[in-house]
Amino acid sequence: MFVASNFMMAFAGIVDFLLTAYMWIIIGRAVISWVNADPYNPIVRFLYEVTEPVLGRIRKFLPLTMGGMDFSPIVLIIIIMFLQSFLVPTMKQMAQGLG
C-alpha cells in the first residue's frame, strides 16, 4: 500500500506546483494588461492563450467589470488559493491514510 501512498503524495505535490505556476501565469497576464505590450510577442500570446479560456468562463458567469477593471483574474486566483488550501492537503491526508 505504500506505493499508492507515495503515488498520491507525489500527485498532490504536482497538483500544488501546477496550481502555483498557473497562479503566476495569471499574475503575469494581469501585469501585461496594464502596459501596452506588443500583442505579437510570443510571451504575450502565450499568456493570453493559456489564460483566456478560464478567464473567459469566469467573465461569462461573473461579469465583474466595474469602471473598466476586470476582476476575473482576482476571482481565479482566489479559486486557485482555495484549491491549494483544500484539495492538496486533502490529497496528502488521503495518502497518509493509505500508508
Beta strands, then each sheet from edge to edge (+ up, - down):
strand 1: 65-66
strand 2: 69-70
sheet 1: 1+ 2-
end
